[in-house]
Amino acid sequence: MKEEFLASLSTIARKAAQANFKLGSYEINITMQRAKTVSSEELLILMFDYYEAAQ
């Protein structure tokens, strides 16, 4: 799953994500720029969908 996620990113974003993984961060990274177009309910649904798919 992590490899698919990294492959979907641009080179710069991939390097940042790899650094975050090494620091103990996870694949879910929600920026305020992306989150501002989604309601809290929609965001929770997306997060739960992602979580269930990762299980």
ChimeraX commands (.cxc) that place a marker at each C-alpha (Angstrom):
marker #1 position 0.00,0.00,0.00 radius 0.5
marker #1 position 2.80,2.42,0.86 radius 0.5
marker #1 position 4.48,1.82,-2.51 radius 0.5
marker #1 position 1.25,2.60,-4.39 radius 0.5
marker #1 position 0.83,5.79,-2.38 radius 0.5
marker #1 position 4.40,6.91,-3.05 radius 0.5
marker #1 position 4.12,6.11,-6.75 radius 0.5
marker #1 position 1.12,8.42,-7.03 radius 0.5
marker #1 position 3.09,11.45,-5.83 radius 0.5
marker #1 position 5.29,13.95,-7.62 radius 0.5
marker #1 position 9.03,13.62,-7.02 radius 0.5
marker #1 position 9.11,16.41,-4.43 radius 0.5
marker #1 position 6.01,15.14,-2.62 radius 0.5
marker #1 position 7.44,11.59,-2.67 radius 0.5
marker #1 position 10.67,12.74,-1.02 radius 0.5
marker #1 position 8.70,14.62,1.64 radius 0.5
marker #1 position 6.47,11.60,2.28 radius 0.5
marker #1 position 9.49,9.30,2.58 radius 0.5
marker #1 position 11.01,11.67,5.14 radius 0.5
marker #1 position 7.71,11.71,7.05 radius 0.5
marker #1 position 7.61,7.89,7.06 radius 0.5
marker #1 position 11.09,7.80,8.55 radius 0.5
marker #1 position 9.93,10.20,11.27 radius 0.5
marker #1 position 6.97,7.97,12.10 radius 0.5
marker #1 position 4.23,9.77,10.19 radius 0.5
marker #1 position 1.65,7.87,8.21 radius 0.5
marker #1 position 0.23,7.85,4.69 radius 0.5
marker #1 position -2.73,10.05,5.50 radius 0.5
marker #1 position -1.68,13.64,5.10 radius 0.5
marker #1 position -4.45,16.21,4.80 radius 0.5
marker #1 position -3.43,19.70,3.85 radius 0.5
marker #1 position -5.67,22.62,4.68 radius 0.5
marker #1 position -5.72,23.58,1.00 radius 0.5
marker #1 position -7.33,20.25,0.09 radius 0.5
marker #1 position -9.50,19.99,3.19 radius 0.5
marker #1 position -11.17,23.37,2.73 radius 0.5
marker #1 position -13.24,22.08,-0.20 radius 0.5
marker #1 position -14.67,19.14,1.79 radius 0.5
marker #1 position -17.08,19.09,4.71 radius 0.5
marker #1 position -16.06,17.47,8.00 radius 0.5
marker #1 position -18.49,14.64,7.35 radius 0.5
marker #1 position -17.09,13.99,3.87 radius 0.5
marker #1 position -13.56,14.05,5.24 radius 0.5
marker #1 position -14.43,11.49,7.93 radius 0.5
marker #1 position -16.06,9.22,5.36 radius 0.5
marker #1 position -12.98,9.41,3.14 radius 0.5
marker #1 position -10.70,8.68,6.08 radius 0.5
marker #1 position -12.75,5.66,7.17 radius 0.5
marker #1 position -12.88,4.37,3.59 radius 0.5
marker #1 position -9.11,4.67,3.35 radius 0.5
marker #1 position -8.65,2.97,6.71 radius 0.5
marker #1 position -10.90,0.06,5.78 radius 0.5
marker #1 position -9.12,-0.39,2.44 radius 0.5
marker #1 position -5.76,-0.53,4.24 radius 0.5
marker #1 position -6.88,-3.34,6.59 radius 0.5
marker link #1:1,2 radius 0.2
marker link #1:2,3 radius 0.2
marker link #1:3,4 radius 0.2
marker link #1:4,5 radius 0.2
marker link #1:5,6 radius 0.2
marker link #1:6,7 radius 0.2
marker link #1:7,8 radius 0.2
marker link #1:8,9 radius 0.2
marker link #1:9,10 radius 0.2
marker link #1:10,11 radius 0.2
marker link #1:11,12 radius 0.2
marker link #1:12,13 radius 0.2
marker link #1:13,14 radius 0.2
marker link #1:14,15 radius 0.2
marker link #1:15,16 radius 0.2
marker link #1:16,17 radius 0.2
marker link #1:17,18 radius 0.2
marker link #1:18,19 radius 0.2
marker link #1:19,20 radius 0.2
marker link #1:20,21 radius 0.2
marker link #1:21,22 radius 0.2
marker link #1:22,23 radius 0.2
marker link #1:23,24 radius 0.2
marker link #1:24,25 radius 0.2
marker link #1:25,26 radius 0.2
marker link #1:26,27 radius 0.2
marker link #1:27,28 radius 0.2
marker link #1:28,29 radius 0.2
marker link #1:29,30 radius 0.2
marker link #1:30,31 radius 0.2
marker link #1:31,32 radius 0.2
marker link #1:32,33 radius 0.2
marker link #1:33,34 radius 0.2
marker link #1:34,35 radius 0.2
marker link #1:35,36 radius 0.2
marker link #1:36,37 radius 0.2
marker link #1:37,38 radius 0.2
marker link #1:38,39 radius 0.2
marker link #1:39,40 radius 0.2
marker link #1:40,41 radius 0.2
marker link #1:41,42 radius 0.2
marker link #1:42,43 radius 0.2
marker link #1:43,44 radius 0.2
marker link #1:44,45 radius 0.2
marker link #1:45,46 radius 0.2
marker link #1:46,47 radius 0.2
marker link #1:47,48 radius 0.2
marker link #1:48,49 radius 0.2
marker link #1:49,50 radius 0.2
marker link #1:50,51 radius 0.2
marker link #1:51,52 radius 0.2
marker link #1:52,53 radius 0.2
marker link #1:53,54 radius 0.2
marker link #1:54,55 radius 0.2
view
